Amino acid sequence: MATALRRAAGFALLAAFVLVPSLAFAQQPSKSEKLAAELVALLDARKLDSAAAAGPTAGEYVGALYFPGSQLLVVGAAYSSAERMALLLRARQYREAYIDLNSGSDPQTKLFVSDLGANGIHFDRTGNQPFDTIDVGGKSYAFNGDWGKQKISKDEYTKTYLANDDRYSRMLEALLAELKKTS
């Protein structure tokens, strides 16, 4: 009886060592979730389908295209014509700014986020919900929890998610600041 109890305790301890880190790993918090919700609420309140702003770093700009209830497409990158972008922002021609950034920005500095659900990017998909994707540095990543299918390690997947959730959050903050100052 004592041997069986020790074995059961050993299995329980082993399960704890295996499962607890896996659960902690799977539950990476989304920094961008609250910011995306705030931006969506502001876009809805103003009946806007796009936004644009000077980016969080010098020479960078951010543009967003919003499809109510379904997705937020956000691009951030260095843009060669600061004069044109300044003109578009002053005129509140946000959709034009988004289009210019998405098609004519520096690909090496470009981050394109497809935030399905318009609720921030998430580390993994939940059930059959759509998953978020990003394009950065000429490479695409799907945040669906399947790093093996993308031929990357769990560590690279996690680092990519954390770095880009942080960058996406700063992009959303820039968009929010622009919209709040033009109210």
N, C-alpha and C positions, 0 to 999 in steps of 0.2 A: 504494500500500500504506500509506504513512504517513497519507494522508488518511482511509483507511478505519479505521485504528487510532484516529486522533483523533476520528472520528465515533463509533466504538464507545465510546471513553472518555467522550465528551460525553454519550452516551445513558446510560451507567452512572452518571455523576455526576448527571444529571437524575433518574434513577430513585431514586438514594439520597436526593436532596432531597425527592422526593415520597413515597416509601414509608416512610422512617425516621420522620418525624413522625407518619404515619398509624399505624404500628405502636405507637409510644410512646403515642399518644392512645388506641388501642384497649385498652391494657393498664393501665388505672387499677387500682391495687391496692385490695382491699377491706379496710377497717379492721375491719369487723364480722364477717368470716369466722371468725377464731379465737374471738372472743367468743361467737358463735352456737354454734359447736361445743362450747365449754365449757358453755354454758347447756343445750344439748341433752343432753350427757353427764350433767349434774347432775339434770336432769328425769328422764331415763331411770333413773338410779341410785336416785332416790327414788320412782320410779313415779308422778310427777306429770304432769298434763296442763295445768297452768296455773301462773302465778306473777304476783306483783304487788309493787310497791314504791313508796316515795316517789321521785319523779323526781330527775333531776340538778339541777334548778333549783327554787327555793322555789315552793310552790303547785302544782307539777306532780306527776303520778303516772303510773306505767307499769304496764301489764298485758299479759300474754302468754297465748295459748292455743296449745297444742302438739299437733300431730297427728303421732305418731311416724313417722319415715321419710318424711314428705311436706312438711310446712309448719309454719311458726311465724308466727302472727299477733300482731303487737305494736302496741299503741296507747299513745301518750303525750300527755298534755294537762293543762291546768289543770282542776281539778275544784272545783265550788262548795261542796261539803260536806266539809271537811277532817275533821270529826268522824266522819262515816260511813266515810270511807276509812280513817281510823286504826283504827276498830273492825274493819273487814274485814281489815286487815293483821294486827292483833293476834290475831284469830281464825283467821288463815291461810285465809280464805275468798277465795282468789285468783281463782277463776273468777267469783265475784260481783263482785269488784273490776274484773276485766277487762270484764265485761258493763256495769257502771255507766260505766266510762270510755269504752267504745265507743259507748254510746248517749246518755250524759248529760253529756259533757264540752264544754268551750268549743270550738266548731268553728274559731275563729281560731287557737287554740294547738295544735290536734290534728295529730298525725302518725300515720297508720295505715300499717303496713308489712306487706305480704304477702310473706314470705320463703319462696318456694317452694324446697323442698329443705332448708329449715331449716339453711342453710349461709352465712348472711350475704347482704347484697345485693351484686350484681355489676353492673358497668358495662354488660355486654353478655351476651347469651345464648350458650351454647356448643352448637353443633349444633342438635339438636331438643329440647334441654333446656328446661324451663319457665323463664320469666323472672320477675324480681321486679317488684313494683309498689308504689308509695306513693301515698297521698292526703295532700296537705298544702295548707293554705290554700284548700280548696275545689276544688283541681285534682288530677287524677290523672296520674301519670307511669308509663310502662312502661319498664323498663330492658332493652330488647331490641336496642339499638343503632340503632333506626330513628327518629331524632329528626325527620326530615322528615315521616314519617307522622303524628307528633304535632304538627306545625306549629310546631316550635320550632327554634332554631338549634343547631348543634353545641356552641357555647359555653354556651348556656343549659342544654342537656342535661348537659354536663359539670359546670357549677356546681351544678345541682340534685342530681346524683349525689353529688358530693363533700360538699356541705353536709349532705345527708340520711344519707349513710353515716356521717358524723361524729356526727350527732345520734342515729342508731340505735345506734351503738357506745356512746354514753353511756347510752342507755336500757338496753341489755344489761348494762352494768356495774352499773347500779342494781339490776337484777333479780338478778344474780349476788351482789351484796353482801347483799341481803335473804335469799336462800336460804342463803348461807353462815353468816349470823348466826343462823339458825333451825335449824341442824343439831344 
